[in-house]
Amino acid sequence: MEILLFGITRDITGKQKLTVPADANISSVSQLKTWLGQQYPAMQQLSSLAVAVDSEYASDEIALHADSEIALIPPVSGG
């Protein structure tokens, strides 16, 4: 499972995309957020972190599959 990263999530990980190992047994957005927080504790400090699955915003209970296109959408600021 690969995750596309944008904005501050790239800064936190130092990568443009992450690969979640198969043995992480992640099957939902909620489990993905928990895994990310364990791997990158700075992600827990973000005021919000949206997840898109197959180009649509996904709630925590949405199921993830190995071929899902996943993107992390960090908080946006501006004026």
All heavy atoms as a GROMACS GRO file, in nm:
protein
  589
    1MET      N    1   0.085  -0.117   0.000
    1MET     CA    2   0.000   0.000   0.000
    1MET      C    3   0.090   0.123   0.000
    1MET      O    4   0.178   0.134   0.083
    1MET     CB    5  -0.087  -0.004   0.126
    1MET     CG    6  -0.180   0.111   0.143
    1MET     SD    7  -0.276   0.106   0.298
    1MET     CE    8  -0.342  -0.057   0.300
    2GLU      N    9   0.068   0.210  -0.097
    2GLU     CA   10   0.146   0.332  -0.105
    2GLU      C   11   0.060   0.453  -0.071
    2GLU      O   12  -0.059   0.457  -0.103
    2GLU     CB   13   0.207   0.349  -0.244
    2GLU     CG   14   0.317   0.250  -0.271
    2GLU     CD   15   0.397   0.283  -0.394
    2GLU    OE1   16   0.354   0.368  -0.476
    2GLU    OE2   17   0.503   0.224  -0.410
    3ILE      N   18   0.124   0.551  -0.010
    3ILE     CA   19   0.055   0.673   0.033
    3ILE      C   20   0.127   0.792  -0.028
    3ILE      O   21   0.248   0.809  -0.008
    3ILE     CB   22   0.056   0.684   0.186
    3ILE    CG1   23  -0.001   0.559   0.250
    3ILE    CG2   24  -0.019   0.808   0.231
    3ILE    CD1   25   0.023   0.551   0.398
    4LEU      N   26   0.053   0.874  -0.099
    4LEU     CA   27   0.108   0.999  -0.154
    4LEU      C   28   0.106   1.105  -0.046
    4LEU      O   29   0.007   1.118   0.028
    4LEU     CB   30   0.026   1.043  -0.274
    4LEU     CG   31   0.014   0.943  -0.388
    4LEU    CD1   32  -0.080   0.996  -0.496
    4LEU    CD2   33   0.150   0.912  -0.447
    5LEU      N   34   0.213   1.182  -0.038
    5LEU     CA   35   0.224   1.283   0.068
    5LEU      C   36   0.231   1.423   0.008
    5LEU      O   37   0.290   1.442  -0.099
    5LEU     CB   38   0.351   1.257   0.150
    5LEU     CG   39   0.362   1.117   0.210
    5LEU    CD1   40   0.499   1.098   0.272
    5LEU    CD2   41   0.253   1.094   0.313
    6PHE      N   42   0.175   1.518   0.079
    6PHE     CA   43   0.176   1.656   0.035
    6PHE      C   44   0.207   1.747   0.153
    6PHE      O   45   0.183   1.711   0.269
    6PHE     CB   46   0.039   1.695  -0.025
    6PHE     CG   47   0.002   1.611  -0.144
    6PHE    CD1   48  -0.076   1.497  -0.130
    6PHE    CD2   49   0.050   1.643  -0.270
    6PHE    CE1   50  -0.108   1.418  -0.239
    6PHE    CE2   51   0.020   1.566  -0.380
    6PHE     CZ   52  -0.061   1.452  -0.364
    7GLY      N   53   0.258   1.866   0.122
    7GLY     CA   54   0.279   1.970   0.223
    7GLY      C   55   0.364   1.923   0.340
    7GLY      O   56   0.468   1.858   0.323
    8ILE      N   57   0.317   1.954   0.458
    8ILE     CA   58   0.396   1.926   0.578
    8ILE      C   59   0.416   1.777   0.602
    8ILE      O   60   0.513   1.737   0.665
    8ILE     CB   61   0.332   1.994   0.702
    8ILE    CG1   62   0.434   1.994   0.817
    8ILE    CG2   63   0.202   1.927   0.740
    8ILE    CD1   64   0.394   2.081   0.932
    9THR      N   65   0.328   1.693   0.547
    9THR     CA   66   0.350   1.548   0.566
    9THR      C   67   0.478   1.504   0.495
    9THR      O   68   0.545   1.412   0.540
    9THR     CB   69   0.230   1.465   0.520
    9THR    OG1   70   0.206   1.484   0.381
    9THR    CG2   71   0.105   1.500   0.600
   10ARG      N   72   0.512   1.571   0.385
   10ARG     CA   73   0.640   1.543   0.319
   10ARG      C   74   0.755   1.588   0.407
   10ARG      O   75   0.857   1.520   0.417
   10ARG     CB   76   0.649   1.618   0.186
   10ARG     CG   77   0.575   1.553   0.076
   10ARG     CD   78   0.602   1.624  -0.055
   10ARG     NE   79   0.530   1.559  -0.163
   10ARG     CZ   80   0.533   1.598  -0.288
   10ARG    NH1   81   0.606   1.704  -0.322
   10ARG    NH2   82   0.466   1.534  -0.379
   11ASP      N   83   0.739   1.703   0.470
   11ASP     CA   84   0.845   1.754   0.558
   11ASP      C   85   0.867   1.659   0.676
   11ASP      O   86   0.979   1.634   0.717
   11ASP     CB   87   0.809   1.893   0.609
   11ASP     CG   88   0.800   1.995   0.498
   11ASP    OD1   89   0.857   1.972   0.390
   11ASP    OD2   90   0.734   2.100   0.520
   12ILE      N   91   0.758   1.610   0.733
   12ILE     CA   92   0.767   1.522   0.850
   12ILE      C   93   0.838   1.391   0.815
   12ILE      O   94   0.923   1.344   0.889
   12ILE     CB   95   0.627   1.495   0.910
   12ILE    CG1   96   0.572   1.624   0.973
   12ILE    CG2   97   0.631   1.381   1.012
   12ILE    CD1   98   0.426   1.616   1.013
   13THR      N   99   0.802   1.333   0.703
   13THR     CA  100   0.857   1.202   0.666
   13THR      C  101   0.987   1.212   0.588
   13THR      O  102   1.064   1.117   0.584
   13THR     CB  103   0.757   1.122   0.580
   13THR    OG1  104   0.735   1.194   0.458
   13THR    CG2  105   0.626   1.102   0.654
   14GLY      N  106   1.007   1.326   0.521
   14GLY     CA  107   1.122   1.341   0.435
   14GLY      C  108   1.107   1.264   0.304
   14GLY      O  109   1.205   1.239   0.235
   15LYS      N  110   0.982   1.227   0.273
   15LYS     CA  111   0.957   1.147   0.152
   15LYS      C  112   0.836   1.202   0.077
   15LYS      O  113   0.752   1.270   0.134
   15LYS     CB  114   0.928   1.002   0.192
   15LYS     CG  115   1.040   0.937   0.268
   15LYS     CD  116   1.002   0.799   0.314
   15LYS     CE  117   1.117   0.739   0.396
   15LYS     NZ  118   1.082   0.610   0.452
   16GLN      N  119   0.830   1.168  -0.052
   16GLN     CA  120   0.714   1.207  -0.133
   16GLN      C  121   0.604   1.102  -0.127
   16GLN      O  122   0.488   1.130  -0.156
   16GLN     CB  123   0.755   1.231  -0.278
   16GLN     CG  124   0.847   1.349  -0.293
   16GLN     CD  125   0.879   1.378  -0.438
   16GLN    OE1  126   0.841   1.305  -0.528
   16GLN    NE2  127   0.949   1.487  -0.462
   17LYS      N  128   0.641   0.980  -0.094
   17LYS     CA  129   0.542   0.874  -0.076
   17LYS      C  130   0.594   0.774   0.025
   17LYS      O  131   0.715   0.760   0.044
   17LYS     CB  132   0.503   0.808  -0.207
   17LYS     CG  133   0.604   0.715  -0.267
   17LYS     CD  134   0.550   0.636  -0.385
   17LYS     CE  135   0.533   0.718  -0.509
   17LYS     NZ  136   0.507   0.634  -0.630
   18LEU      N  137   0.500   0.707   0.089
   18LEU     CA  138   0.532   0.604   0.187
   18LEU      C  139   0.480   0.471   0.137
   18LEU      O  140   0.375   0.466   0.072
   18LEU     CB  141   0.465   0.633   0.321
   18LEU     CG  142   0.513   0.749   0.404
   18LEU    CD1  143   0.424   0.763   0.528
   18LEU    CD2  144   0.657   0.727   0.446
   19THR      N  145   0.548   0.367   0.173
   19THR     CA  146   0.498   0.232   0.148
   19THR      C  147   0.469   0.168   0.283
   19THR      O  148   0.557   0.162   0.369
   19THR     CB  149   0.601   0.149   0.070
   19THR    OG1  150   0.628   0.215  -0.054
   19THR    CG2  151   0.550   0.010   0.045
   20VAL      N  152   0.346   0.125   0.301
   20VAL     CA  153   0.307   0.059   0.425
   20VAL      C  154   0.337  -0.090   0.408
   20VAL      O  155   0.290  -0.152   0.313
   20VAL     CB  156   0.157   0.080   0.454
   20VAL    CG1  157   0.117   0.006   0.580
   20VAL    CG2  158   0.125   0.228   0.466
   21PRO      N  159   0.415  -0.146   0.499
   21PRO     CA  160   0.446  -0.289   0.487
   21PRO      C  161   0.320  -0.374   0.503
   21PRO      O  162   0.229  -0.340   0.580
   21PRO     CB  163   0.545  -0.314   0.601
   21PRO     CG  164   0.537  -0.197   0.690
   21PRO     CD  165   0.478  -0.084   0.614
   22ALA      N  166   0.315  -0.483   0.428
   22ALA     CA  167   0.197  -0.571   0.431
   22ALA      C  168   0.171  -0.624   0.571
   22ALA      O  169   0.055  -0.642   0.611
   22ALA     CB  170   0.215  -0.685   0.332
   23ASP      N  171   0.276  -0.646   0.648
   23ASP     CA  172   0.255  -0.702   0.782
   23ASP      C  173   0.202  -0.599   0.882
   23ASP      O  174   0.178  -0.632   0.998
   23ASP     CB  175   0.383  -0.768   0.834
   23ASP     CG  176   0.498  -0.670   0.853
   23ASP    OD1  177   0.483  -0.551   0.820
   23ASP    OD2  178   0.604  -0.715   0.901
   24ALA      N  179   0.180  -0.475   0.839
   24ALA     CA  180   0.120  -0.375   0.926
   24ALA      C  181  -0.030  -0.402   0.945
   24ALA      O  182  -0.091  -0.352   1.039
   24ALA     CB  183   0.141  -0.235   0.870
   25ASN      N  184  -0.088  -0.484   0.857
   25ASN     CA  185  -0.230  -0.524   0.868
   25ASN      C  186  -0.324  -0.406   0.883
   25ASN      O  187  -0.408  -0.403   0.970
   25ASN     CB  188  -0.248  -0.622   0.983
   25ASN     CG  189  -0.178  -0.753   0.956
   25ASN    OD1  190  -0.181  -0.803   0.844
   25ASN    ND2  191  -0.112  -0.807   1.056
   26ILE      N  192  -0.310  -0.309   0.796
   26ILE     CA  193  -0.396  -0.190   0.799
   26ILE      C  194  -0.511  -0.210   0.703
   26ILE      O  195  -0.491  -0.237   0.585
   26ILE     CB  196  -0.314  -0.065   0.762
   26ILE    CG1  197  -0.210  -0.040   0.869
   26ILE    CG2  198  -0.405   0.056   0.743
   26ILE    CD1  199  -0.111   0.068   0.836
   27SER      N  200  -0.632  -0.198   0.755
   27SER     CA  201  -0.749  -0.222   0.670
   27SER      C  202  -0.849  -0.107   0.672
   27SER      O  203  -0.954  -0.116   0.609
   27SER     CB  204  -0.818  -0.352   0.711
   27SER     OG  205  -0.862  -0.342   0.844
   28SER      N  206  -0.818   0.001   0.744
   28SER     CA  207  -0.911   0.115   0.747
   28SER      C  208  -0.831   0.245   0.760
   28SER      O  209  -0.713   0.244   0.798
   28SER     CB  210  -1.008   0.104   0.865
   28SER     OG  211  -0.940   0.125   0.987
   29VAL      N  212  -0.898   0.355   0.730
   29VAL     CA  213  -0.835   0.486   0.744
   29VAL      C  214  -0.794   0.510   0.889
   29VAL      O  215  -0.686   0.560   0.918
   29VAL     CB  216  -0.929   0.597   0.693
   29VAL    CG1  217  -0.877   0.735   0.729
   29VAL    CG2  218  -0.948   0.584   0.542
   30SER      N  219  -0.879   0.472   0.982
   30SER     CA  220  -0.847   0.488   1.124
   30SER      C  221  -0.719   0.415   1.162
   30SER      O  222  -0.631   0.470   1.230
   30SER     CB  223  -0.963   0.437   1.210
   30SER     OG  224  -0.931   0.446   1.346
   31GLN      N  225  -0.705   0.292   1.116
   31GLN     CA  226  -0.583   0.215   1.145
   31GLN      C  227  -0.462   0.278   1.078
   31GLN      O  228  -0.352   0.277   1.134
   31GLN     CB  229  -0.599   0.070   1.098
   31GLN     CG  230  -0.699  -0.008   1.180
   31GLN     CD  231  -0.722  -0.147   1.125
   31GLN    OE1  232  -0.693  -0.175   1.009
   31GLN    NE2  233  -0.777  -0.236   1.208
   32LEU      N  234  -0.482   0.334   0.960
   32LEU     CA  235  -0.371   0.402   0.891
   32LEU      C  236  -0.324   0.522   0.972
   32LEU      O  237  -0.204   0.543   0.991
   32LEU     CB  238  -0.415   0.446   0.751
   32LEU     CG  239  -0.311   0.528   0.674
   32LEU    CD1  240  -0.186   0.445   0.647
   32LEU    CD2  241  -0.370   0.580   0.545
   33LYS      N  242  -0.419   0.603   1.022
   33LYS     CA  243  -0.382   0.720   1.102
   33LYS      C  244  -0.306   0.678   1.228
   33LYS      O  245  -0.209   0.743   1.268
   33LYS     CB  246  -0.506   0.801   1.138
   33LYS     CG  247  -0.564   0.876   1.020
   33LYS     CD  248  -0.688   0.955   1.064
   33LYS     CE  249  -0.743   1.040   0.953
   33LYS     NZ  250  -0.866   1.112   0.998
   34THR      N  251  -0.350   0.570   1.290
   34THR     CA  252  -0.281   0.521   1.411
   34THR      C  253  -0.138   0.478   1.375
   34THR      O  254  -0.042   0.513   1.445
   34THR     CB  255  -0.358   0.403   1.473
   34THR    OG1  256  -0.488   0.449   1.511
   34THR    CG2  257  -0.285   0.347   1.594
   35TRP      N  258  -0.124   0.405   1.267
   35TRP     CA  259   0.009   0.359   1.223
   35TRP      C  260   0.099   0.478   1.192
   35TRP      O  261   0.215   0.480   1.234
   35TRP     CB  262  -0.006   0.268   1.100
   35TRP     CG  263   0.124   0.214   1.050
   35TRP    CD1  264   0.192   0.105   1.096
   35TRP    CD2  265   0.203   0.268   0.944
   35TRP    NE1  266   0.307   0.088   1.025
   35TRP    CE2  267   0.318   0.186   0.931
   35TRP    CE3  268   0.189   0.376   0.858
   35TRP    CZ2  269   0.417   0.210   0.835
   35TRP    CZ3  270   0.288   0.400   0.763
   35TRP    CH2  271   0.400   0.318   0.753
   36LEU      N  272   0.046   0.577   1.122
   36LEU     CA  273   0.124   0.695   1.089
   36LEU      C  274   0.172   0.766   1.216
   36LEU      O  275   0.285   0.812   1.224
   36LEU     CB  276   0.043   0.791   1.003
   36LEU     CG  277   0.022   0.748   0.858
   36LEU    CD1  278  -0.086   0.834   0.792
   36LEU    CD2  279   0.151   0.755   0.779
   37GLY      N  280   0.085   0.777   1.315
   37GLY     CA  281   0.121   0.842   1.440
   37GLY      C  282   0.231   0.767   1.514
   37GLY      O  283   0.315   0.828   1.580
   38GLN      N  284   0.229   0.634   1.501
   38GLN     CA  285   0.334   0.554   1.566
   38GLN      C  286   0.467   0.568   1.492
   38GLN      O  287   0.573   0.574   1.554
   38GLN     CB  288   0.292   0.406   1.569
   38GLN     CG  289   0.175   0.381   1.660
   38GLN     CD  290   0.115   0.242   1.642
   38GLN    OE1  291   0.139   0.174   1.542
   38GLN    NE2  292   0.035   0.200   1.738
   39GLN      N  293   0.460   0.572   1.359
   39GLN     CA  294   0.582   0.581   1.280
   39GLN      C  295   0.640   0.722   1.278
   39GLN      O  296   0.761   0.741   1.273
   39GLN     CB  297   0.554   0.537   1.135
   39GLN     CG  298   0.501   0.396   1.122
   39GLN     CD  299   0.597   0.292   1.177
   39GLN    OE1  300   0.715   0.294   1.143
   39GLN    NE2  301   0.549   0.204   1.263
   40TYR      N  302   0.551   0.821   1.278
   40TYR     CA  303   0.591   0.962   1.268
   40TYR      C  304   0.513   1.042   1.372
   40TYR      O  305   0.409   1.101   1.341
   40TYR     CB  306   0.563   1.016   1.126
   40TYR     CG  307   0.634   0.937   1.019
   40TYR    CD1  308   0.568   0.836   0.950
   40TYR    CD2  309   0.767   0.961   0.990
   40TYR    CE1  310   0.633   0.761   0.853
   40TYR    CE2  311   0.833   0.888   0.893
   40TYR     CZ  312   0.766   0.787   0.825
   40TYR     OH  313   0.832   0.713   0.730
   41PRO      N  314   0.558   1.044   1.496
   41PRO     CA  315   0.483   1.111   1.604
   41PRO      C  316   0.448   1.257   1.574
   41PRO      O  317   0.346   1.306   1.623
   41PRO     CB  318   0.578   1.100   1.724
   41PRO     CG  319   0.659   0.977   1.695
   41PRO     CD  320   0.677   0.976   1.546
   42ALA      N  321   0.526   1.325   1.492
   42ALA     CA  322   0.494   1.464   1.459
   42ALA      C  323   0.360   1.475   1.384
   42ALA      O  324   0.296   1.580   1.387
   42ALA     CB  325   0.606   1.526   1.375
   43MET      N  326   0.315   1.369   1.322
   43MET     CA  327   0.185   1.372   1.253
   43MET      C  328   0.071   1.391   1.353
   43MET      O  329  -0.032   1.446   1.319
   43MET     CB  330   0.162   1.244   1.174
   43MET     CG  331   0.255   1.231   1.056
   43MET     SD  332   0.168   1.226   0.904
   43MET     CE  333   0.301   1.176   0.794
   44GLN      N  334   0.092   1.345   1.476
   44GLN     CA  335  -0.011   1.359   1.578
   44GLN      C  336  -0.027   1.504   1.621
   44GLN      O  337  -0.128   1.540   1.681
   44GLN     CB  338   0.022   1.272   1.699
   44GLN     CG  339   0.021   1.125   1.666
   44GLN     CD  340   0.066   1.040   1.784
   44GLN    OE1  341   0.122   1.089   1.881
   44GLN    NE2  342   0.041   0.911   1.775
   45GLN      N  343   0.072   1.588   1.590
   45GLN     CA  344   0.067   1.728   1.630
   45GLN      C  345  -0.008   1.815   1.528
   45GLN      O  346  -0.036   1.931   1.556
   45GLN     CB  347   0.210   1.783   1.645
   45GLN     CG  348   0.298   1.701   1.739
   45GLN     CD  349   0.240   1.689   1.879
   45GLN    OE1  350   0.194   1.788   1.935
   45GLN    NE2  351   0.240   1.569   1.934
   46LEU      N  352  -0.040   1.759   1.412
   46LEU     CA  353  -0.111   1.837   1.309
   46LEU      C  354  -0.253   1.868   1.356
   46LEU      O  355  -0.319   1.783   1.417
   46LEU     CB  356  -0.115   1.759   1.178
   46LEU     CG  357   0.021   1.728   1.113
   46LEU    CD1  358   0.002   1.642   0.990
   46LEU    CD2  359   0.094   1.856   1.079
   47SER      N  360  -0.300   1.988   1.325
   47SER     CA  361  -0.435   2.027   1.367
   47SER      C  362  -0.543   1.946   1.296
   47SER      O  363  -0.652   1.924   1.349
   47SER     CB  364  -0.456   2.176   1.344
   47SER     OG  365  -0.442   2.207   1.205
   48SER      N  366  -0.511   1.899   1.178
   48SER     CA  367  -0.602   1.810   1.106
   48SER      C  368  -0.520   1.734   1.003
   48SER      O  369  -0.413   1.778   0.961
   48SER     CB  370  -0.715   1.888   1.039
   48SER     OG  371  -0.663   1.969   0.936
   49LEU      N  372  -0.571   1.621   0.964
   49LEU     CA  373  -0.506   1.542   0.861
   49LEU      C  374  -0.614   1.464   0.789
   49LEU      O  375  -0.671   1.369   0.844
   49LEU     CB  376  -0.402   1.446   0.921
   49LEU     CG  377  -0.327   1.360   0.819
   49LEU    CD1  378  -0.242   1.446   0.725
   49LEU    CD2  379  -0.239   1.259   0.890
   50ALA      N  380  -0.644   1.506   0.668
   50ALA     CA  381  -0.747   1.436   0.589
   50ALA      C  382  -0.681   1.328   0.506
   50ALA      O  383  -0.564   1.338   0.469
   50ALA     CB  384  -0.820   1.535   0.499
   51VAL      N  385  -0.757   1.225   0.481
   51VAL     CA  386  -0.709   1.115   0.398
   51VAL      C  387  -0.802   1.103   0.278
   51VAL      O  388  -0.925   1.104   0.294
   51VAL     CB  389  -0.707   0.982   0.478
   51VAL    CG1  390  -0.666   0.866   0.388
   51VAL    CG2  391  -0.614   0.994   0.598
   52ALA      N  392  -0.744   1.094   0.161
   52ALA     CA  393  -0.822   1.069   0.040
   52ALA      C  394  -0.793   0.927  -0.008
   52ALA      O  395  -0.679   0.884  -0.008
   52ALA     CB  396  -0.786   1.169  -0.069
   53VAL      N  397  -0.899   0.856  -0.041
   53VAL     CA  398  -0.886   0.721  -0.094
   53VAL      C  399  -0.952   0.719  -0.231
   53VAL      O  400  -1.070   0.755  -0.245
   53VAL     CB  401  -0.953   0.618   0.000
   53VAL    CG1  402  -0.945   0.477  -0.061
   53VAL    CG2  403  -0.890   0.622   0.137
   54ASP      N  404  -0.875   0.680  -0.330
   54ASP     CA  405  -0.922   0.678  -0.468
   54ASP      C  406  -0.984   0.812  -0.508
   54ASP      O  407  -1.094   0.819  -0.563
   54ASP     CB  408  -1.021   0.562  -0.490
   54ASP     CG  409  -0.953   0.427  -0.469
   54ASP    OD1  410  -0.833   0.417  -0.496
   54ASP    OD2  411  -1.021   0.334  -0.424
   55SER      N  412  -0.912   0.919  -0.473
   55SER     CA  413  -0.944   1.058  -0.511
   55SER      C  414  -1.066   1.117  -0.441
   55SER      O  415  -1.119   1.219  -0.484
   55SER     CB  416  -0.962   1.071  -0.663
   55SER     OG  417  -0.846   1.028  -0.729
   56GLU      N  418  -1.114   1.055  -0.332
   56GLU     CA  419  -1.224   1.111  -0.256
   56GLU      C  420  -1.186   1.115  -0.108
   56GLU      O  421  -1.124   1.021  -0.058
   56GLU     CB  422  -1.351   1.028  -0.273
   56GLU     CG  423  -1.404   1.031  -0.415
   56GLU     CD  424  -1.541   0.967  -0.427
   56GLU    OE1  425  -1.611   0.956  -0.325
   56GLU    OE2  426  -1.576   0.928  -0.539
   57TYR      N  427  -1.227   1.224  -0.041
   57TYR     CA  428  -1.203   1.231   0.103
   57TYR      C  429  -1.267   1.110   0.170
   57TYR      O  430  -1.379   1.071   0.133
   57TYR     CB  431  -1.258   1.360   0.162
   57TYR     CG  432  -1.172   1.481   0.131
   57TYR    CD1  433  -1.208   1.572   0.033
   57TYR    CD2  434  -1.054   1.501   0.200
   57TYR    CE1  435  -1.129   1.682   0.005
   57TYR    CE2  436  -0.973   1.612   0.174
   57TYR     CZ  437  -1.011   1.701   0.076
   57TYR     OH  438  -0.931   1.808   0.048
   58ALA      N  439  -1.195   1.053   0.266
   58ALA     CA  440  -1.242   0.931   0.330
   58ALA      C  441  -1.253   0.950   0.481
   58ALA      O  442  -1.165   1.006   0.544
   58ALA     CB  443  -1.144   0.817   0.299
   59SER      N  444  -1.361   0.900   0.537
   59SER     CA  445  -1.378   0.902   0.682
   59SER      C  446  -1.301   0.784   0.743
   59SER      O  447  -1.256   0.693   0.672
   59SER     CB  448  -1.526   0.894   0.718
   59SER     OG  449  -1.583   0.778   0.664
   60ASP      N  450  -1.287   0.787   0.875
   60ASP     CA  451  -1.203   0.689   0.944
   60ASP      C  452  -1.246   0.544   0.922
   60ASP      O  453  -1.164   0.454   0.927
   60ASP     CB  454  -1.201   0.717   1.095
   60ASP     CG  455  -1.116   0.839   1.128
   60ASP    OD1  456  -1.047   0.891   1.038
   60ASP    OD2  457  -1.119   0.881   1.245
   61GLU      N  458  -1.374   0.520   0.897
   61GLU     CA  459  -1.420   0.381   0.885
   61GLU      C  460  -1.408   0.323   0.744
   61GLU      O  461  -1.434   0.206   0.722
   61GLU     CB  462  -1.566   0.367   0.933
   61GLU     CG  463  -1.666   0.442   0.849
   61GLU     CD  464  -1.681   0.589   0.891
   61GLU    OE1  465  -1.615   0.635   0.985
   61GLU    OE2  466  -1.761   0.656   0.827
   62ILE      N  467  -1.364   0.404   0.649
   62ILE     CA  468  -1.350   0.356   0.511
   62ILE      C  469  -1.243   0.247   0.504
   62ILE      O  470  -1.135   0.262   0.559
   62ILE     CB  471  -1.315   0.472   0.415
   62ILE    CG1  472  -1.430   0.571   0.408
   62ILE    CG2  473  -1.277   0.420   0.276
   62ILE    CD1  474  -1.557   0.516   0.347
   63ALA      N  475  -1.276   0.139   0.436
   63ALA     CA  476  -1.183   0.027   0.421
   63ALA      C  477  -1.074   0.061   0.320
   63ALA      O  478  -1.099   0.130   0.221
   63ALA     CB  479  -1.259  -0.098   0.377
   64LEU      N  480  -0.955   0.011   0.346
   64LEU     CA  481  -0.841   0.028   0.255
   64LEU      C  482  -0.804  -0.106   0.196
   64LEU      O  483  -0.814  -0.209   0.263
   64LEU     CB  484  -0.721   0.086   0.330
   64LEU     CG  485  -0.741   0.222   0.393
   64LEU    CD1  486  -0.616   0.263   0.471
   64LEU    CD2  487  -0.774   0.326   0.288
   65HIS      N  488  -0.762  -0.103   0.070
   65HIS     CA  489  -0.720  -0.224   0.001
   65HIS      C  490  -0.579  -0.201  -0.052
   65HIS      O  491  -0.536  -0.087  -0.069
   65HIS     CB  492  -0.816  -0.256  -0.112
   65HIS     CG  493  -0.959  -0.262  -0.066
   65HIS    ND1  494  -1.010  -0.370   0.001
   65HIS    CD2  495  -1.060  -0.172  -0.074
   65HIS    CE1  496  -1.136  -0.347   0.032
   65HIS    NE2  497  -1.169  -0.227  -0.012
   66ALA      N  498  -0.511  -0.308  -0.082
   66ALA     CA  499  -0.372  -0.298  -0.129
   66ALA      C  500  -0.359  -0.211  -0.253
   66ALA      O  501  -0.258  -0.144  -0.271
   66ALA     CB  502  -0.316  -0.437  -0.157
   67ASP      N  503  -0.462  -0.207  -0.337
   67ASP     CA  504  -0.455  -0.128  -0.460
   67ASP      C  505  -0.522   0.009  -0.448
   67ASP      O  506  -0.536   0.079  -0.547
   67ASP     CB  507  -0.513  -0.205  -0.577
   67ASP     CG  508  -0.660  -0.238  -0.556
   67ASP    OD1  509  -0.710  -0.227  -0.443
   67ASP    OD2  510  -0.725  -0.277  -0.655
   68SER      N  511  -0.563   0.049  -0.328
   68SER     CA  512  -0.623   0.180  -0.308
   68SER      C  513  -0.520   0.290  -0.332
   68SER      O  514  -0.404   0.276  -0.292
   68SER     CB  515  -0.677   0.196  -0.165
   68SER     OG  516  -0.778   0.103  -0.138
   69GLU      N  517  -0.562   0.399  -0.395
   69GLU     CA  518  -0.476   0.516  -0.407
   69GLU      C  519  -0.503   0.603  -0.285
   69GLU      O  520  -0.614   0.652  -0.267
   69GLU     CB  521  -0.507   0.594  -0.534
   69GLU     CG  522  -0.420   0.718  -0.548
   69GLU     CD  523  -0.459   0.802  -0.668
   69GLU    OE1  524  -0.561   0.873  -0.659
   69GLU    OE2  525  -0.390   0.793  -0.768
   70ILE      N  526  -0.402   0.622  -0.203
   70ILE     CA  527  -0.419   0.693  -0.076
   70ILE      C  528  -0.334   0.818  -0.079
   70ILE      O  529  -0.219   0.815  -0.120
   70ILE     CB  530  -0.377   0.603   0.041
   70ILE    CG1  531  -0.461   0.476   0.040
   70ILE    CG2  532  -0.391   0.676   0.174
   70ILE    CD1  533  -0.407   0.369   0.130
   71ALA      N  534  -0.391   0.928  -0.032
   71ALA     CA  535  -0.317   1.054  -0.023
   71ALA      C  536  -0.347   1.118   0.112
   71ALA      O  537  -0.460   1.114   0.160
   71ALA     CB  538  -0.357   1.148  -0.136
   72LEU      N  539  -0.245   1.175   0.171
   72LEU     CA  540  -0.262   1.251   0.296
   72LEU      C  541  -0.273   1.397   0.261
   72LEU      O  542  -0.187   1.452   0.192
   72LEU     CB  543  -0.143   1.229   0.389
   72LEU     CG  544  -0.119   1.087   0.437
   72LEU    CD1  545  -0.003   1.086   0.537
   72LEU    CD2  546  -0.243   1.026   0.498
   73ILE      N  547  -0.379   1.460   0.310
   73ILE     CA  548  -0.404   1.600   0.283
   73ILE      C  549  -0.386   1.676   0.414
   73ILE      O  550  -0.472   1.672   0.502
   73ILE     CB  551  -0.547   1.623   0.230
   73ILE    CG1  552  -0.584   1.519   0.123
   73ILE    CG2  553  -0.563   1.766   0.183
   73ILE    CD1  554  -0.503   1.528  -0.003
   74PRO      N  555  -0.272   1.746   0.428
   74PRO     CA  556  -0.246   1.817   0.553
   74PRO      C  557  -0.330   1.944   0.563
   74PRO      O  558  -0.391   1.987   0.465
   74PRO     CB  559  -0.097   1.851   0.542
   74PRO     CG  560  -0.072   1.861   0.397
   74PRO     CD  561  -0.164   1.761   0.331
   75PRO      N  562  -0.332   2.004   0.681
   75PRO     CA  563  -0.405   2.130   0.696
   75PRO      C  564  -0.347   2.236   0.602
   75PRO      O  565  -0.228   2.238   0.575
   75PRO     CB  566  -0.384   2.168   0.843
   75PRO     CG  567  -0.272   2.085   0.891
   75PRO     CD  568  -0.261   1.966   0.801
   76VAL      N  569  -0.434   2.322   0.554
   76VAL     CA  570  -0.394   2.428   0.462
   76VAL      C  571  -0.410   2.561   0.533
   76VAL      O  572  -0.512   2.586   0.598
   76VAL     CB  573  -0.479   2.426   0.334
   76VAL    CG1  574  -0.440   2.540   0.241
   76VAL    CG2  575  -0.465   2.293   0.263
   77SER      N  576  -0.309   2.645   0.523
   77SER     CA  577  -0.320   2.778   0.581
   77SER      C  578  -0.298   2.880   0.470
   77SER      O  579  -0.247   2.848   0.364
   77SER     CB  580  -0.216   2.798   0.692
   77SER     OG  581  -0.087   2.788   0.638
   78GLY      N  582  -0.336   2.996   0.496
   78GLY     CA  583  -0.317   3.100   0.396
   78GLY      C  584  -0.400   3.222   0.431
   78GLY      O  585  -0.471   3.225   0.529
   79GLY      N  586  -0.393   3.317   0.349
   79GLY     CA  587  -0.466   3.438   0.379
   79GLY      C  588  -0.527   3.499   0.258
   79GLY      O  589  -0.535   3.448   0.153
   0.00000   0.00000   0.00000
